Amino acid sequence: MAVNSEEDVFFVSDSGIHQRGVFAKCFIPRESYIVEYIGERITKEESIQRALDWEKYAREQDKGVVYIFELNDEYDIDGNNEENPARLINHSCKENAESVVVDDSIWIVAKRDIEEQEEITFDYGYDMEHFLDHKCNCGSGNCFGYIVRRDQRKKLKRMLNASKRTAQQVSALLLKESQV
Ligand SMILES: [Zn+2]
C-alpha cells in the first residue's frame, strides 16, 4: 500500500544522525511503502567488486557504503545515484523502516507508524567484522555505538565487555576470525 501515489511522502534534509537524511512529510502509517530504492541492476560478481572498492573509499572518506541491496539470487541493485533519494536514509539502532523486495523492486517500508517530520531510518545490517569503521550516532536510547546488524550486537557487546581487550583488539580478533 503506497501512502499517496500522487506525491512523495518524504523529504531530504540535514540530519542529526549523519549528513543528510530522509524525513516524513506527513504521518506515515505502519506497513506503508515509503520510497522505492532505485538503481542499476548488477550481477553478484559486479556487486562484490563494487562493495570492495567502496569499503576502501568509505573508510577514507567517512561515507556510508550501504548502496548495494540484494534483489534476488542473481542480481543486486546499486543505488548510488542522484535519482535515488533512498540512498540517503540513515541507519538507526532503533529503526522505524526496513527494506522489502516486491516483484523485482526494493521498497523502504514503515515498520511502525512514523510521525510527520520524523527521520526515516533502517538497519544497515553490517557484519560486525568492520564495526570500528562504522560508528553509530543515531541518538536512540539503545544506540549500540557502532553500525552492526541486530543479531550480532549481543555477541559483539559480550566480546567488548567480557575481557580487558580494547575495541581495537576485538576488531583485530574478528577480522582474523573472518579470514579463517
Ligand atoms: Zn545507534
Backbone and ligand atoms as CSV (ligand in chain L), in Angstrom:
chain,resi,resn,atom,element,x,y,z
A,1,MET,N,N,0.846,-1.204,0.000
A,1,MET,CA,C,0.000,0.000,0.000
A,1,MET,C,C,0.877,1.247,0.000
A,2,ALA,N,N,0.794,2.048,-1.024
A,2,ALA,CA,C,1.522,3.322,-1.017
A,2,ALA,C,C,0.676,4.337,-0.261
A,3,VAL,N,N,1.329,5.206,0.489
A,3,VAL,CA,C,0.581,6.175,1.281
A,3,VAL,C,C,-0.183,7.120,0.361
A,4,ASN,N,N,0.556,7.606,-0.636
A,4,ASN,CA,C,-0.051,8.557,-1.555
A,4,ASN,C,C,0.706,8.457,-2.870
A,5,SER,N,N,0.111,7.869,-3.842
A,5,SER,CA,C,0.825,7.602,-5.085
A,5,SER,C,C,1.077,8.883,-5.890
A,6,GLU,N,N,0.359,9.936,-5.610
A,6,GLU,CA,C,0.488,11.178,-6.378
A,6,GLU,C,C,1.709,11.978,-5.959
A,7,GLU,N,N,2.103,11.842,-4.719
A,7,GLU,CA,C,3.079,12.769,-4.179
A,7,GLU,C,C,4.016,12.049,-3.220
A,8,ASP,N,N,5.255,12.512,-3.163
A,8,ASP,CA,C,6.190,11.913,-2.209
A,8,ASP,C,C,5.725,12.159,-0.786
A,9,VAL,N,N,5.994,11.198,0.079
A,9,VAL,CA,C,5.622,11.341,1.491
A,9,VAL,C,C,6.861,11.634,2.338
A,10,PHE,N,N,7.980,11.934,1.646
A,10,PHE,CA,C,9.221,12.173,2.374
A,10,PHE,C,C,9.936,13.401,1.813
A,11,PHE,N,N,10.903,13.913,2.564
A,11,PHE,CA,C,11.773,14.972,2.052
A,11,PHE,C,C,13.181,14.766,2.585
A,12,VAL,N,N,14.143,15.360,1.886
A,12,VAL,CA,C,15.552,15.231,2.277
A,12,VAL,C,C,15.971,16.491,3.016
A,13,SER,N,N,16.667,16.325,4.131
A,13,SER,CA,C,17.122,17.484,4.892
A,13,SER,C,C,18.357,17.119,5.713
A,14,ASP,N,N,18.954,18.129,6.367
A,14,ASP,CA,C,20.102,17.857,7.242
A,14,ASP,C,C,19.662,16.940,8.370
A,15,SER,N,N,20.557,16.017,8.727
A,15,SER,CA,C,20.216,15.022,9.751
A,15,SER,C,C,21.126,15.141,10.959
A,16,GLY,N,N,20.552,14.930,12.134
A,16,GLY,CA,C,21.349,14.887,13.350
A,16,GLY,C,C,22.154,13.596,13.456
A,17,ILE,N,N,21.791,12.604,12.668
A,17,ILE,CA,C,22.496,11.318,12.713
A,17,ILE,C,C,23.764,11.386,11.873
A,18,HIS,N,N,23.609,11.778,10.605
A,18,HIS,CA,C,24.753,11.785,9.703
A,18,HIS,C,C,24.391,12.575,8.450
A,19,GLN,N,N,25.130,13.655,8.217
A,19,GLN,CA,C,24.970,14.438,6.989
A,19,GLN,C,C,23.502,14.708,6.635
A,20,ARG,N,N,23.064,14.201,5.482
A,20,ARG,CA,C,21.667,14.389,5.120
A,20,ARG,C,C,20.872,13.127,5.418
A,21,GLY,N,N,19.568,13.307,5.627
A,21,GLY,CA,C,18.707,12.168,5.887
A,21,GLY,C,C,17.370,12.340,5.198
A,22,VAL,N,N,16.506,11.355,5.359
A,22,VAL,CA,C,15.178,11.378,4.745
A,22,VAL,C,C,14.138,11.438,5.861
A,23,PHE,N,N,13.167,12.334,5.715
A,23,PHE,CA,C,12.202,12.609,6.776
A,23,PHE,C,C,10.773,12.447,6.263
A,24,ALA,N,N,9.870,12.162,7.184
A,24,ALA,CA,C,8.462,12.007,6.818
A,24,ALA,C,C,7.816,13.376,6.590
A,25,LYS,N,N,7.182,13.534,5.447
A,25,LYS,CA,C,6.499,14.795,5.124
A,25,LYS,C,C,5.123,14.846,5.778
A,26,CYS,N,N,4.632,13.669,6.156
A,26,CYS,CA,C,3.301,13.569,6.761
A,26,CYS,C,C,3.307,12.327,7.653
A,27,PHE,N,N,2.255,12.095,8.334
A,27,PHE,CA,C,2.139,10.859,9.117
A,27,PHE,C,C,2.157,9.666,8.165
A,28,ILE,N,N,3.005,8.690,8.452
A,28,ILE,CA,C,3.096,7.501,7.593
A,28,ILE,C,C,2.712,6.268,8.418
A,29,PRO,N,N,1.582,5.676,8.107
A,29,PRO,CA,C,1.148,4.513,8.884
A,29,PRO,C,C,2.062,3.305,8.683
A,30,ARG,N,N,2.134,2.479,9.693
A,30,ARG,CA,C,2.877,1.232,9.657
A,30,ARG,C,C,2.540,0.433,8.390
A,31,GLU,N,N,3.589,-0.204,7.816
A,31,GLU,CA,C,3.473,-1.037,6.615
A,31,GLU,C,C,3.262,-0.259,5.327
A,32,SER,N,N,3.357,1.062,5.386
A,32,SER,CA,C,3.260,1.846,4.150
A,32,SER,C,C,4.543,1.728,3.346
A,33,TYR,N,N,4.411,1.736,2.027
A,33,TYR,CA,C,5.571,1.794,1.144
A,33,TYR,C,C,5.976,3.262,1.028
A,34,ILE,N,N,7.193,3.577,1.454
A,34,ILE,CA,C,7.599,4.978,1.546
A,34,ILE,C,C,8.301,5.445,0.279
A,35,VAL,N,N,9.310,4.705,-0.122
A,35,VAL,CA,C,10.071,5.111,-1.309
A,35,VAL,C,C,10.728,3.877,-1.919
A,36,GLU,N,N,10.768,3.849,-3.247
A,36,GLU,CA,C,11.453,2.732,-3.899
A,36,GLU,C,C,12.953,2.987,-3.906
A,37,TYR,N,N,13.709,1.933,-3.698
A,37,TYR,CA,C,15.171,2.029,-3.744
A,37,TYR,C,C,15.599,1.781,-5.191
A,38,ILE,N,N,15.870,2.882,-5.915
A,38,ILE,CA,C,16.085,2.799,-7.358
A,38,ILE,C,C,17.576,2.727,-7.676
A,39,GLY,N,N,17.938,1.871,-8.607
A,39,GLY,CA,C,19.334,1.830,-9.010
A,39,GLY,C,C,19.587,0.875,-10.152
A,40,GLU,N,N,20.864,0.773,-10.465
A,40,GLU,CA,C,21.311,-0.075,-11.549
A,40,GLU,C,C,21.258,-1.537,-11.108
A,41,ARG,N,N,20.779,-2.398,-11.980
A,41,ARG,CA,C,20.751,-3.831,-11.666
A,41,ARG,C,C,22.097,-4.429,-12.066
A,42,ILE,N,N,22.765,-5.040,-11.109
A,42,ILE,CA,C,24.094,-5.588,-11.404
A,42,ILE,C,C,24.194,-7.043,-10.950
A,43,THR,N,N,25.117,-7.771,-11.553
A,43,THR,CA,C,25.315,-9.175,-11.178
A,43,THR,C,C,26.004,-9.255,-9.818
A,44,LYS,N,N,25.964,-10.422,-9.206
A,44,LYS,CA,C,26.609,-10.628,-7.901
A,44,LYS,C,C,28.117,-10.374,-7.996
A,45,GLU,N,N,28.692,-10.788,-9.100
A,45,GLU,CA,C,30.127,-10.630,-9.293
A,45,GLU,C,C,30.509,-9.146,-9.292
A,46,GLU,N,N,29.764,-8.384,-10.063
A,46,GLU,CA,C,29.974,-6.939,-10.138
A,46,GLU,C,C,29.740,-6.307,-8.762
A,47,SER,N,N,28.740,-6.806,-8.095
A,47,SER,CA,C,28.367,-6.301,-6.786
A,47,SER,C,C,29.505,-6.443,-5.774
A,48,ILE,N,N,30.129,-7.608,-5.762
A,48,ILE,CA,C,31.227,-7.864,-4.820
A,48,ILE,C,C,32.393,-6.929,-5.103
A,49,GLN,N,N,32.698,-6.754,-6.373
A,49,GLN,CA,C,33.802,-5.870,-6.749
A,49,GLN,C,C,33.524,-4.432,-6.295
A,50,ARG,N,N,32.317,-3.956,-6.560
A,50,ARG,CA,C,31.973,-2.575,-6.179
A,50,ARG,C,C,32.000,-2.391,-4.669
A,51,ALA,N,N,31.512,-3.401,-3.964
A,51,ALA,CA,C,31.480,-3.318,-2.494
A,51,ALA,C,C,32.897,-3.204,-1.936
A,52,LEU,N,N,33.822,-3.966,-2.504
A,52,LEU,CA,C,35.211,-3.919,-2.049
A,52,LEU,C,C,35.820,-2.549,-2.317
A,53,ASP,N,N,35.555,-2.013,-3.507
A,53,ASP,CA,C,36.075,-0.684,-3.870
A,53,ASP,C,C,35.536,0.375,-2.902
A,54,TRP,N,N,34.256,0.292,-2.605
A,54,TRP,CA,C,33.624,1.309,-1.755
A,54,TRP,C,C,34.043,1.217,-0.307
A,55,GLU,N,N,34.228,-0.016,0.125
A,55,GLU,CA,C,34.626,-0.206,1.516
A,55,GLU,C,C,35.908,0.584,1.781
A,56,LYS,N,N,36.814,0.505,0.852
A,56,LYS,CA,C,38.091,1.202,0.967
A,56,LYS,C,C,37.852,2.718,0.912
A,57,TYR,N,N,37.097,3.139,-0.091
A,57,TYR,CA,C,36.824,4.562,-0.272
A,57,TYR,C,C,36.102,5.139,0.940
A,58,ALA,N,N,35.113,4.384,1.420
A,58,ALA,CA,C,34.288,4.878,2.523
A,58,ALA,C,C,35.107,5.043,3.793
A,59,ARG,N,N,36.051,4.133,3.993
A,59,ARG,CA,C,36.889,4.224,5.181
A,59,ARG,C,C,37.701,5.514,5.128
A,60,GLU,N,N,38.155,5.846,3.936
A,60,GLU,CA,C,38.962,7.059,3.782
A,60,GLU,C,C,38.113,8.320,3.920
A,61,GLN,N,N,36.878,8.248,3.448
A,61,GLN,CA,C,36.045,9.455,3.365
A,61,GLN,C,C,35.021,9.572,4.499
A,62,ASP,N,N,34.899,8.572,5.332
A,62,ASP,CA,C,33.847,8.531,6.331
A,62,ASP,C,C,32.458,8.671,5.707
A,63,LYS,N,N,32.221,7.913,4.663
A,63,LYS,CA,C,30.924,7.937,3.991
A,63,LYS,C,C,30.213,6.601,4.180
A,64,GLY,N,N,28.910,6.625,4.071
A,64,GLY,CA,C,28.136,5.388,4.143
A,64,GLY,C,C,28.418,4.519,2.929
A,65,VAL,N,N,28.276,3.222,3.087
A,65,VAL,CA,C,28.557,2.345,1.947
A,65,VAL,C,C,27.391,1.434,1.595
A,66,VAL,N,N,26.270,1.606,2.272
A,66,VAL,CA,C,25.193,0.647,2.058
A,66,VAL,C,C,24.339,1.036,0.842
A,67,TYR,N,N,24.974,1.022,-0.336
A,67,TYR,CA,C,24.259,1.400,-1.541
A,67,TYR,C,C,23.825,0.179,-2.347
A,68,ILE,N,N,24.393,-0.974,-2.026
A,68,ILE,CA,C,24.043,-2.174,-2.779
A,68,ILE,C,C,23.047,-3.013,-1.983
A,69,PHE,N,N,21.938,-3.307,-2.621
A,69,PHE,CA,C,20.901,-4.111,-1.983
A,69,PHE,C,C,20.710,-5.409,-2.741
A,70,GLU,N,N,20.462,-6.468,-2.004
A,70,GLU,CA,C,20.191,-7.741,-2.652
A,70,GLU,C,C,18.781,-7.739,-3.224
A,71,LEU,N,N,18.695,-8.054,-4.523
A,71,LEU,CA,C,17.389,-8.106,-5.172
A,71,LEU,C,C,16.894,-9.559,-5.222
A,72,ASN,N,N,17.738,-10.459,-5.689
A,72,ASN,CA,C,17.416,-11.897,-5.713
A,72,ASN,C,C,18.721,-12.681,-5.798
A,73,ASP,N,N,18.645,-13.966,-6.128
A,73,ASP,CA,C,19.847,-14.802,-6.148
A,73,ASP,C,C,20.833,-14.392,-7.240
A,74,GLU,N,N,20.320,-13.727,-8.263
A,74,GLU,CA,C,21.167,-13.379,-9.396
A,74,GLU,C,C,21.650,-11.941,-9.390
A,75,TYR,N,N,20.789,-11.051,-8.970
A,75,TYR,CA,C,21.100,-9.629,-9.124
A,75,TYR,C,C,21.004,-8.837,-7.825
A,76,ASP,N,N,21.786,-7.745,-7.805
A,76,ASP,CA,C,21.682,-6.759,-6.748
A,76,ASP,C,C,21.308,-5.423,-7.379
A,77,ILE,N,N,20.951,-4.470,-6.535
A,77,ILE,CA,C,20.676,-3.119,-7.012
A,77,ILE,C,C,21.745,-2.195,-6.442
A,78,ASP,N,N,22.398,-1.442,-7.319
A,78,ASP,CA,C,23.363,-0.442,-6.884
A,78,ASP,C,C,22.653,0.914,-6.880
A,79,GLY,N,N,22.380,1.404,-5.701
A,79,GLY,CA,C,21.573,2.619,-5.568
A,79,GLY,C,C,22.363,3.905,-5.438
A,80,ASN,N,N,23.638,3.850,-5.804
A,80,ASN,CA,C,24.483,5.032,-5.640
A,80,ASN,C,C,24.303,6.002,-6.805
A,81,ASN,N,N,23.172,6.667,-6.862
A,81,ASN,CA,C,22.925,7.645,-7.924
A,81,ASN,C,C,21.957,8.716,-7.436
A,82,GLU,N,N,22.031,9.879,-8.077
A,82,GLU,CA,C,21.276,11.057,-7.650
A,82,GLU,C,C,19.766,10.846,-7.673
A,83,GLU,N,N,19.307,9.953,-8.561
A,83,GLU,CA,C,17.854,9.746,-8.709
A,83,GLU,C,C,17.291,8.892,-7.585
A,84,ASN,N,N,18.157,8.475,-6.673
A,84,ASN,CA,C,17.703,7.561,-5.626
A,84,ASN,C,C,17.802,8.194,-4.232
A,85,PRO,N,N,16.821,8.992,-3.852
A,85,PRO,CA,C,16.901,9.639,-2.534
A,85,PRO,C,C,16.973,8.631,-1.388
A,86,ALA,N,N,16.501,7.414,-1.614
A,86,ALA,CA,C,16.505,6.402,-0.546
A,86,ALA,C,C,17.926,6.060,-0.102
A,87,ARG,N,N,18.930,6.396,-0.932
A,87,ARG,CA,C,20.319,6.117,-0.549
A,87,ARG,C,C,20.744,6.991,0.633
A,88,LEU,N,N,19.997,8.072,0.879
A,88,LEU,CA,C,20.338,8.994,1.962
A,88,LEU,C,C,19.723,8.601,3.302
A,89,ILE,N,N,18.917,7.561,3.309
A,89,ILE,CA,C,18.298,7.134,4.574
A,89,ILE,C,C,19.383,6.623,5.514
A,90,ASN,N,N,19.390,7.128,6.726
A,90,ASN,CA,C,20.412,6.756,7.704
A,90,ASN,C,C,20.079,5.468,8.445
A,91,HIS,N,N,21.145,4.899,9.020
A,91,HIS,CA,C,20.985,3.748,9.908
A,91,HIS,C,C,20.545,4.225,11.293
A,92,SER,N,N,19.732,3.434,11.967
A,92,SER,CA,C,19.472,3.662,13.388
A,92,SER,C,C,19.441,2.320,14.101
A,93,CYS,N,N,19.893,2.329,15.374
A,93,CYS,CA,C,19.826,1.108,16.182
A,93,CYS,C,C,18.383,0.826,16.587
A,94,LYS,N,N,17.513,1.816,16.423
A,94,LYS,CA,C,16.103,1.629,16.712
A,94,LYS,C,C,15.337,2.139,15.500
A,95,GLU,N,N,15.470,1.417,14.402
A,95,GLU,CA,C,14.956,1.873,13.113
A,95,GLU,C,C,13.432,1.841,13.048
A,96,ASN,N,N,12.868,2.669,12.163
A,96,ASN,CA,C,11.417,2.689,12.019
A,96,ASN,C,C,10.954,2.174,10.655
A,97,ALA,N,N,11.924,1.748,9.824
A,97,ALA,CA,C,11.569,1.234,8.500
A,97,ALA,C,C,12.495,0.083,8.134
A,98,GLU,N,N,12.181,-0.596,7.046
A,98,GLU,CA,C,13.010,-1.713,6.589
A,98,GLU,C,C,12.905,-1.827,5.078
A,99,SER,N,N,13.850,-2.541,4.474
A,99,SER,CA,C,13.794,-2.737,3.024
A,99,SER,C,C,13.094,-4.055,2.731
A,100,VAL,N,N,12.260,-4.026,1.719
A,100,VAL,CA,C,11.462,-5.203,1.362
A,100,VAL,C,C,11.527,-5.384,-0.148
A,101,VAL,N,N,11.719,-6.612,-0.609
A,101,VAL,CA,C,11.737,-6.876,-2.047
A,101,VAL,C,C,10.334,-7.256,-2.499
A,102,VAL,N,N,9.815,-6.511,-3.468
A,102,VAL,CA,C,8.479,-6.782,-4.000
A,102,VAL,C,C,8.557,-6.838,-5.512
A,103,ASP,N,N,8.275,-7.990,-6.112
A,103,ASP,CA,C,8.254,-8.130,-7.566
A,103,ASP,C,C,9.432,-7.445,-8.234
A,104,ASP,N,N,10.627,-7.832,-7.955
A,104,ASP,CA,C,11.783,-7.294,-8.667
A,104,ASP,C,C,12.083,-5.830,-8.376
A,105,SER,N,N,11.540,-5.296,-7.318
A,105,SER,CA,C,11.953,-3.960,-6.917
A,105,SER,C,C,12.071,-3.912,-5.396
A,106,ILE,N,N,12.850,-2.946,-4.929
A,106,ILE,CA,C,13.109,-2.841,-3.496
A,106,ILE,C,C,12.407,-1.600,-2.959
A,107,TRP,N,N,11.693,-1.763,-1.879
A,107,TRP,CA,C,10.976,-0.653,-1.269
A,107,TRP,C,C,11.394,-0.472,0.181
A,108,ILE,N,N,11.392,0.770,0.622
A,108,ILE,CA,C,11.563,1.066,2.028
A,108,ILE,C,C,10.160,1.172,2.625
A,109,VAL,N,N,9.893,0.326,3.607
A,109,VAL,CA,C,8.538,0.167,4.158
A,109,VAL,C,C,8.546,0.515,5.645
A,110,ALA,N,N,7.514,1.198,6.110
A,110,ALA,CA,C,7.436,1.594,7.522
A,110,ALA,C,C,7.234,0.368,8.409
A,111,LYS,N,N,8.081,0.215,9.429
A,111,LYS,CA,C,7.934,-0.903,10.382
A,111,LYS,C,C,6.921,-0.572,11.453
A,112,ARG,N,N,6.729,0.722,11.670
A,112,ARG,CA,C,5.749,1.174,12.650
A,112,ARG,C,C,5.201,2.513,12.159
A,113,ASP,N,N,4.247,3.075,12.858
A,113,ASP,CA,C,3.743,4.402,12.489
A,113,ASP,C,C,4.887,5.410,12.597
A,114,ILE,N,N,5.015,6.278,11.619
A,114,ILE,CA,C,6.071,7.292,11.628
A,114,ILE,C,C,5.417,8.669,11.632
A,115,GLU,N,N,5.835,9.491,12.596
A,115,GLU,CA,C,5.222,10.811,12.737
A,115,GLU,C,C,5.760,11.778,11.682
A,116,GLU,N,N,4.964,12.788,11.366
A,116,GLU,CA,C,5.412,13.851,10.472
A,116,GLU,C,C,6.707,14.453,11.027
A,117,GLN,N,N,7.662,14.729,10.149
A,117,GLN,CA,C,8.963,15.320,10.493
A,117,GLN,C,C,9.956,14.344,11.113
A,118,GLU,N,N,9.522,13.137,11.397
A,118,GLU,CA,C,10.431,12.160,11.990
A,118,GLU,C,C,11.413,11.650,10.927
A,119,GLU,N,N,12.672,11.436,11.329
A,119,GLU,CA,C,13.631,10.893,10.362
A,119,GLU,C,C,13.346,9.424,10.107
A,120,ILE,N,N,13.402,9.028,8.838
A,120,ILE,CA,C,13.174,7.640,8.452
A,120,ILE,C,C,14.515,6.906,8.485
A,121,THR,N,N,14.536,5.744,9.136
A,121,THR,CA,C,15.796,5.004,9.298
A,121,THR,C,C,15.564,3.513,9.095
A,122,PHE,N,N,16.645,2.803,8.763
A,122,PHE,CA,C,16.556,1.343,8.804
A,122,PHE,C,C,17.880,0.770,9.289
A,123,ASP,N,N,17.902,-0.530,9.510
A,123,ASP,CA,C,19.093,-1.218,9.993
A,123,ASP,C,C,19.974,-1.556,8.788
A,124,TYR,N,N,21.169,-0.956,8.714
A,124,TYR,CA,C,22.049,-1.207,7.568
A,124,TYR,C,C,22.488,-2.670,7.498
A,125,GLY,N,N,22.443,-3.353,8.628
A,125,GLY,CA,C,22.739,-4.781,8.617
A,125,GLY,C,C,24.197,-5.119,8.368
A,126,TYR,N,N,25.102,-4.234,8.747
A,126,TYR,CA,C,26.522,-4.523,8.550
A,126,TYR,C,C,26.968,-5.684,9.426
A,127,ASP,N,N,27.877,-6.483,8.878
A,127,ASP,CA,C,28.518,-7.522,9.687
A,127,ASP,C,C,29.440,-6.866,10.702
A,128,MET,N,N,29.641,-7.570,11.830
A,128,MET,CA,C,30.376,-6.945,12.927
A,128,MET,C,C,31.881,-6.830,12.686
A,129,GLU,N,N,32.397,-7.555,11.701
A,129,GLU,CA,C,33.851,-7.541,11.482
A,129,GLU,C,C,34.421,-6.125,11.341
A,130,HIS,N,N,33.655,-5.268,10.711
A,130,HIS,CA,C,34.194,-3.933,10.438
A,130,HIS,C,C,33.577,-2.868,11.340
A,131,PHE,N,N,33.177,-3.281,12.539
A,131,PHE,CA,C,32.420,-2.342,13.375
A,131,PHE,C,C,33.148,-1.024,13.654
A,132,LEU,N,N,34.468,-1.113,13.806
A,132,LEU,CA,C,35.220,0.110,14.134
A,132,LEU,C,C,35.156,1.165,13.028
A,133,ASP,N,N,34.916,0.707,11.801
A,133,ASP,CA,C,34.839,1.645,10.675
A,133,ASP,C,C,33.507,2.369,10.622
A,134,HIS,N,N,32.522,1.880,11.378
A,134,HIS,CA,C,31.173,2.451,11.256
A,134,HIS,C,C,30.614,2.815,12.622
A,135,LYS,N,N,31.029,3.937,13.155
A,135,LYS,CA,C,30.481,4.402,14.430
A,135,LYS,C,C,29.034,4.839,14.217
A,136,CYS,N,N,28.183,4.566,15.199
A,136,CYS,CA,C,26.786,4.988,15.080
A,136,CYS,C,C,26.537,6.208,15.959
A,137,ASN,N,N,25.749,7.109,15.405
A,137,ASN,CA,C,25.440,8.347,16.104
A,137,ASN,C,C,23.935,8.582,16.045
A,138,CYS,N,N,23.158,7.474,16.125
A,138,CYS,CA,C,21.725,7.592,15.837
A,138,CYS,C,C,20.947,8.270,16.960
A,139,GLY,N,N,21.514,8.296,18.169
A,139,GLY,CA,C,20.867,9.033,19.250
A,139,GLY,C,C,19.708,8.298,19.901
A,140,SER,N,N,19.425,7.074,19.475
A,140,SER,CA,C,18.335,6.345,20.127
A,140,SER,C,C,18.800,5.858,21.495
A,141,GLY,N,N,17.843,5.622,22.382
A,141,GLY,CA,C,18.161,5.234,23.746
A,141,GLY,C,C,19.018,3.977,23.830
A,142,ASN,N,N,18.843,3.092,22.846
A,142,ASN,CA,C,19.582,1.837,22.875
A,142,ASN,C,C,20.715,1.827,21.851
A,143,CYS,N,N,21.232,3.017,21.517
A,143,CYS,CA,C,22.277,3.084,20.475
A,143,CYS,C,C,23.452,2.196,20.876
A,144,PHE,N,N,23.870,1.360,19.929
A,144,PHE,CA,C,24.928,0.397,20.194
A,144,PHE,C,C,26.315,1.038,20.093
A,145,GLY,N,N,26.373,2.201,19.459
A,145,GLY,CA,C,27.659,2.883,19.306
A,145,GLY,C,C,28.359,2.578,17.993
A,146,TYR,N,N,27.970,1.451,17.393
A,146,TYR,CA,C,28.515,1.058,16.097
A,146,TYR,C,C,27.369,0.571,15.228
A,147,ILE,N,N,27.549,0.691,13.907
A,147,ILE,CA,C,26.532,0.193,12.991
A,147,ILE,C,C,26.779,-1.285,12.747
A,148,VAL,N,N,26.030,-2.102,13.445
A,148,VAL,CA,C,26.172,-3.555,13.358
A,148,VAL,C,C,24.773,-4.154,13.325
A,149,ARG,N,N,24.597,-5.176,12.484
A,149,ARG,CA,C,23.260,-5.771,12.377
A,149,ARG,C,C,22.804,-6.325,13.725
A,150,ARG,N,N,21.509,-6.249,13.910
A,150,ARG,CA,C,20.917,-6.508,15.218
A,150,ARG,C,C,21.313,-7.863,15.803
A,151,ASP,N,N,21.291,-8.926,14.979
A,151,ASP,CA,C,21.526,-10.270,15.520
A,151,ASP,C,C,22.989,-10.499,15.918
A,152,GLN,N,N,23.857,-9.520,15.651
A,152,GLN,CA,C,25.261,-9.681,16.050
A,152,GLN,C,C,25.651,-8.736,17.194
A,153,ARG,N,N,24.737,-7.852,17.571
A,153,ARG,CA,C,25.095,-6.844,18.589
A,153,ARG,C,C,25.397,-7.466,19.941
A,154,LYS,N,N,24.625,-8.482,20.306
A,154,LYS,CA,C,24.803,-9.105,21.616
A,154,LYS,C,C,26.183,-9.732,21.721
A,155,LYS,N,N,26.538,-10.461,20.683
A,155,LYS,CA,C,27.819,-11.164,20.683
A,155,LYS,C,C,28.976,-10.169,20.767
A,156,LEU,N,N,28.876,-9.112,19.965
A,156,LEU,CA,C,29.944,-8.116,19.969
A,156,LEU,C,C,30.022,-7.416,21.327
A,157,LYS,N,N,28.868,-7.129,21.887
A,157,LYS,CA,C,28.841,-6.471,23.192
A,157,LYS,C,C,29.533,-7.345,24.241
A,158,ARG,N,N,29.237,-8.636,24.183
A,158,ARG,CA,C,29.852,-9.578,25.110
A,158,ARG,C,C,31.368,-9.562,24.940
A,159,MET,N,N,31.801,-9.554,23.707
A,159,MET,CA,C,33.247,-9.547,23.448
A,159,MET,C,C,33.904,-8.278,23.971
A,160,LEU,N,N,33.183,-7.173,23.834
A,160,LEU,CA,C,33.750,-5.888,24.267
A,160,LEU,C,C,33.765,-5.775,25.793
A,161,ASN,N,N,32.756,-6.386,26.427
A,161,ASN,CA,C,32.628,-6.268,27.886
A,161,ASN,C,C,33.432,-7.307,28.659
A,162,ALA,N,N,33.441,-8.522,28.118
A,162,ALA,CA,C,33.905,-9.656,28.912
A,162,ALA,C,C,35.402,-9.635,29.209
A,163,SER,N,N,36.133,-9.025,28.347
A,163,SER,CA,C,37.578,-9.089,28.527
A,163,SER,C,C,38.134,-7.699,28.764
A,164,LYS,N,N,39.406,-7.645,28.995
A,164,LYS,CA,C,40.050,-6.349,29.143
A,164,LYS,C,C,40.567,-5.852,27.792
A,165,ARG,N,N,40.081,-6.487,26.739
A,165,ARG,CA,C,40.515,-6.070,25.400
A,165,ARG,C,C,39.968,-4.687,25.067
A,166,THR,N,N,40.739,-3.959,24.316
A,166,THR,CA,C,40.249,-2.692,23.777
A,166,THR,C,C,39.398,-3.005,22.544
A,167,ALA,N,N,38.609,-2.010,22.097
A,167,ALA,CA,C,37.798,-2.179,20.888
A,167,ALA,C,C,38.695,-2.532,19.706
A,168,GLN,N,N,39.883,-1.960,19.669
A,168,GLN,CA,C,40.826,-2.241,18.576
A,168,GLN,C,C,41.228,-3.719,18.574
A,169,GLN,N,N,41.448,-4.236,19.763
A,169,GLN,CA,C,41.855,-5.646,19.845
A,169,GLN,C,C,40.722,-6.577,19.449
A,170,VAL,N,N,39.494,-6.243,19.864
A,170,VAL,CA,C,38.337,-7.055,19.465
A,170,VAL,C,C,38.172,-7.018,17.952
A,171,SER,N,N,38.345,-5.843,17.377
A,171,SER,CA,C,38.228,-5.693,15.930
A,171,SER,C,C,39.253,-6.560,15.210
A,172,ALA,N,N,40.489,-6.526,15.677
A,172,ALA,CA,C,41.549,-7.330,15.055
A,172,ALA,C,C,41.223,-8.821,15.147
A,173,LEU,N,N,40.663,-9.217,16.295
A,173,LEU,CA,C,40.285,-10.612,16.509
A,173,LEU,C,C,39.192,-11.049,15.527
A,174,LEU,N,N,38.181,-10.211,15.378
A,174,LEU,CA,C,37.067,-10.526,14.484
A,174,LEU,C,C,37.535,-10.621,13.036
A,175,LEU,N,N,38.409,-9.704,12.653
A,175,LEU,CA,C,38.906,-9.708,11.266
A,175,LEU,C,C,39.711,-10.976,11.014
A,176,LYS,N,N,40.479,-11.371,12.007
A,176,LYS,CA,C,41.283,-12.581,11.876
A,176,LYS,C,C,40.346,-13.796,11.736
A,177,GLU,N,N,39.321,-13.864,12.607
A,177,GLU,CA,C,38.342,-14.957,12.551
A,177,GLU,C,C,37.675,-15.051,11.184
A,178,SER,N,N,37.317,-13.896,10.636
A,178,SER,CA,C,36.563,-13.876,9.370
A,178,SER,C,C,37.433,-14.324,8.195
A,179,GLN,N,N,38.737,-14.292,8.388
A,179,GLN,CA,C,39.612,-14.671,7.275
A,179,GLN,C,C,39.975,-16.153,7.315
A,180,VAL,N,N,39.609,-16.839,8.400
A,180,VAL,CA,C,39.946,-18.269,8.503
A,180,VAL,C,C,39.085,-19.069,7.518
L,1,ZN,ZN,ZN,22.898,3.821,17.023
